[in-house]
């Protein structure tokens, strides 16, 4: 088993780190908010007092951070963590950031003889807890093969999307589609309810029809239809509206760079931004259902 440094143990990072502990790895974890370390330490990890302490002697260094500028600040600019790493350490950044940020990290690491993969995840908090995440990896083939066994301790699907930044590009394409079909699912469910249909019955009908999709089947946005999802817990936990807006911003920036047409992505971001301004920033993104609810 390996020595693993883990930086960033929030809603996603904590269960990922815990699954590495369960797999028998020696995990040393750090977070800017020390209270977030408690469940990871209780699971058997060691708490670090700084990023450099978490990374010291690590064969793998996993990071799960909120944004690209924070990733670059940690590794390149302010903390300069790359300067403290051994060339034997493989950096696995699981943050969802712009492809340009991932490429900048890979370039800076390569100049120091350090290998990096960008490995953003899909599957949400539930997938992180269950160890069923999908990892979408960008980087050199050899680095990908080295990272794969560790990633398989935290997920069930591991894809090599291409060179550095490709993992991020694939992830933001996926999340733009996720936003679009969550909005469409919420809109259709509310239309049915407004016209006298039971949302659970309507969901069952659409699941056996051509409207079937992940949001409807796995993450139903209508309260009370599905157990265990954020919609049945006052939209707590899960993937926050503010983070969905961040990812949609990344997707639209990429569309601008490539002069791609993305009308549905633009509309999705417009709706989610309005939803955020209405006070839902920290609620799960499936709360977009309430945007269509006349009573709310």
C-alpha positions in Angstrom: 0.0 0.0 0.0 1.1 3.6 -0.6 1.7 6.7 1.4 -0.9 9.3 0.1 -1.1 13.0 0.8 -4.6 14.4 0.5 -5.3 18.1 0.3 -8.9 19.3 0.5 -11.4 17.2 2.5 -14.7 18.9 2.0 -17.9 17.2 0.9 -16.2 15.3 -1.9 -12.6 15.0 -0.6 -13.4 13.6 2.8 -15.2 10.4 1.6 -12.6 9.9 -1.1 -9.8 10.1 1.5 -11.7 7.7 3.8 -12.0 5.2 1.0 -8.2 5.3 0.5 -7.8 4.6 4.2 -10.2 1.7 3.9 -8.1 0.4 1.0 -5.2 0.2 3.4 -3.2 3.3 2.3 -1.3 5.5 4.7 -3.2 8.8 4.3 -2.0 12.2 5.6 -4.7 14.8 5.1 -4.8 18.6 5.2 -7.5 21.2 4.9 -7.6 25.0 5.5 -10.6 24.3 7.8 -9.2 21.9 10.5 -12.7 20.8 11.6 -13.2 19.1 8.2 -10.4 16.7 9.1 -12.3 15.1 12.0 -14.1 12.3 10.0 -11.0 11.5 8.0 -8.9 11.2 11.1 -11.5 9.1 12.8 -11.4 6.8 9.8 -7.6 6.3 10.4 -5.9 9.1 8.5 -3.2 11.4 10.0 -3.9 15.1 10.1 -1.2 17.4 8.7 -0.6 21.0 9.8 0.3 22.2 6.3 0.2 21.2 2.7 3.9 20.5 2.7 3.5 18.2 5.7 0.8 16.3 3.9 3.0 15.9 0.9 6.2 14.9 2.7 7.3 11.5 1.5 4.1 10.9 -0.4 4.1 8.5 -3.3 0.8 10.1 -4.4 -0.5 13.6 -3.7 -4.3 14.0 -4.3 -5.9 17.4 -4.2 -9.6 18.3 -4.3 -9.9 22.1 -4.4 -12.6 24.7 -5.3 -11.1 26.5 -8.2 -8.2 26.7 -10.7 -6.6 29.8 -9.2 -6.5 28.0 -5.8 -4.9 25.0 -7.4 -2.2 27.2 -9.1 -1.7 29.1 -5.9 -1.1 25.9 -3.9 1.3 24.3 -6.3 2.9 27.1 -8.3 2.6 30.6 -6.9 2.0 31.1 -3.2 2.6 27.8 -1.4 5.0 26.7 -4.2 4.2 23.1 -3.2 5.8 21.7 -6.4 9.2 23.0 -5.1 8.8 20.8 -2.0 7.9 17.6 -3.8 10.0 14.6 -4.7 10.2 13.7 -8.4 8.9 10.3 -7.2 5.6 11.9 -6.2 2.7 11.6 -8.6 0.3 14.6 -8.3 -3.4 13.7 -8.9 -5.5 16.8 -9.0 -9.2 15.9 -8.8 -10.5 19.5 -8.7 -12.8 20.7 -11.5 -10.9 23.6 -13.0 -10.3 25.2 -16.4 -8.2 23.1 -18.8 -5.7 26.0 -19.0 -5.2 25.7 -15.2 -4.5 21.9 -15.5 -2.0 22.5 -18.4 -0.2 25.2 -16.4 0.1 22.8 -13.4 1.4 20.0 -15.7 3.9 22.4 -17.4 5.3 23.7 -14.1 5.5 20.2 -12.6 7.2 18.9 -15.7 9.9 21.6 -15.5 10.7 20.1 -12.1 10.6 16.5 -13.2 7.3 15.8 -11.5 4.4 13.9 -13.1 0.8 15.3 -12.9 -2.6 14.0 -14.0 -5.8 16.0 -13.9 -8.5 13.7 -12.7 -11.8 15.4 -12.1 -14.7 13.3 -10.9 -18.3 12.6 -11.7 -20.8 10.9 -9.4 -21.4 13.4 -6.6 -21.1 13.0 -2.9 -23.1 9.8 -2.9 -20.6 8.3 -5.4 -17.7 9.6 -3.3 -19.1 7.9 -0.2 -19.9 4.6 -2.0 -16.6 4.6 -3.9 -18.4 4.5 -7.2 -17.0 7.8 -8.7 -16.0 8.1 -12.4 -12.5 9.6 -12.9 -11.9 11.5 -16.1 -8.1 11.7 -16.5 -5.8 13.9 -18.5 -2.0 13.4 -18.7 0.7 11.1 -20.1 -0.2 7.4 -20.5 2.5 6.3 -18.0 1.2 8.7 -15.4 -2.3 7.5 -16.0 -1.4 3.9 -15.6 0.4 4.7 -12.4 -2.6 6.6 -11.0 -5.2 4.1 -12.1 -5.0 1.6 -9.1 -5.3 4.4 -6.6 -8.2 5.9 -8.4 -9.9 2.5 -8.5 -9.9 2.6 -4.7 -12.2 5.6 -4.9 -14.3 4.9 -8.0 -15.5 2.2 -10.4 -14.8 3.9 -13.7 -11.5 5.4 -14.7 -11.1 6.9 -18.2 -8.1 8.3 -19.9 -9.4 11.3 -21.9 -6.1 12.4 -23.4 -3.3 14.8 -22.7 -3.1 17.2 -19.8 -6.3 19.3 -19.6 -8.3 16.7 -21.4 -9.8 15.3 -18.2 -11.0 18.8 -17.3 -12.4 19.4 -20.8 -14.4 16.2 -20.7 -15.7 16.9 -17.2 -17.0 20.4 -18.1 -18.7 19.0 -21.2 -20.4 16.4 -18.9 -21.5 19.0 -16.3 -23.0 21.3 -18.9 -25.1 18.4 -20.1 -26.0 17.5 -16.5 -27.2 21.1 -15.9 -29.3 21.0 -19.1 -31.0 17.7 -18.4 -31.6 18.5 -14.7 -33.4 21.7 -15.8 -35.4 19.8 -18.4 -36.3 17.1 -15.8 -37.5 19.7 -13.3 -39.5 21.6 -15.9 -41.3 18.4 -17.1 -42.0 17.2 -13.5 -43.5 20.6 -12.5 -45.6 20.7 -15.7 -47.1 17.3 -14.7 -47.7 18.3 -11.1 -49.3 21.6 -12.2 -51.7 19.6 -14.2 -52.7 17.1 -11.6 -50.1 14.3 -12.0 -48.4 12.5 -9.1 -44.6 13.3 -9.5 -43.7 9.7 -8.5 -46.0 8.1 -11.0 -44.9 10.6 -13.7 -41.2 9.8 -12.9 -41.9 6.1 -13.3 -43.6 6.6 -16.6 -40.8 8.8 -18.0 -38.2 6.3 -16.7 -39.7 3.7 -19.0 -40.1 6.1 -21.9 -37.8 8.2 -24.1 -37.4 10.9 -21.5 -35.3 8.7 -19.2 -32.1 10.3 -18.0 -29.7 10.3 -15.0 -31.3 13.2 -13.2 -34.7 11.5 -13.3 -33.4 8.0 -12.5 -30.6 8.6 -9.9 -31.0 12.1 -8.6 -34.7 13.0 -8.9 -35.2 16.7 -8.1 -38.8 16.5 -6.9 -39.1 16.2 -3.1 -40.4 12.9 -1.8 -40.1 11.0 -5.0 -36.8 9.3 -4.3 -35.2 8.4 -0.9 -31.7 9.5 0.0 -31.3 12.2 -2.7 -30.9 15.9 -1.8 -34.4 16.7 -2.9 -35.8 14.6 -0.1 -33.4 16.3 2.4 -34.3 19.9 1.8 -31.7 19.9 -0.9 -28.9 19.7 1.6 -25.5 18.1 0.8 -24.7 17.2 -2.8 -23.4 19.5 -5.5 -24.1 23.2 -4.7 -25.7 25.6 -7.1 -22.7 27.9 -6.8 -20.4 25.1 -7.9 -22.7 24.2 -10.9 -22.5 27.9 -11.9 -18.7 27.7 -11.6 -18.6 24.7 -13.9 -21.0 26.2 -16.4 -18.8 29.3 -16.5 -15.8 27.0 -17.3 -17.8 25.3 -20.1 -18.9 28.6 -21.7 -15.4 30.0 -21.5 -14.2 26.9 -23.3 -17.0 27.4 -25.9 -15.8 31.0 -26.4 -12.2 29.9 -26.9 -13.1 27.3 -29.5 -16.0 29.4 -31.0 -18.4 26.6 -30.3 -22.1 27.2 -30.3 -23.6 26.4 -26.8 -27.1 27.9 -26.6 -28.4 25.4 -24.1 -25.3 25.9 -21.9 -25.9 29.6 -21.9 -29.6 29.2 -21.0 -28.7 26.7 -18.3 -26.2 29.1 -16.7 -28.7 32.0 -16.9 -31.3 30.0 -15.0 -28.8 28.7 -12.4 -27.4 32.2 -11.9 -30.9 33.6 -11.2 -31.6 30.6 -8.9 -28.4 31.4 -7.0 -29.3 35.1 -6.7 -32.6 34.0 -5.2 -30.8 32.5 -2.2 -30.1 28.9 -3.3 -26.3 29.1 -3.7 -25.4 26.6 -1.0 -28.3 24.2 -1.8 -27.9 21.2 -4.1 -28.3 22.0 -7.8 -31.4 19.8 -8.1 -33.1 22.6 -6.1 -33.6 24.2 -9.6 -36.9 22.3 -9.3 -38.1 25.1 -7.0 -37.4 27.7 -9.7 -40.4 26.1 -11.5 -42.6 25.8 -8.4 -45.2 28.5 -8.5 -45.7 28.3 -4.7 -42.0 28.9 -4.0 
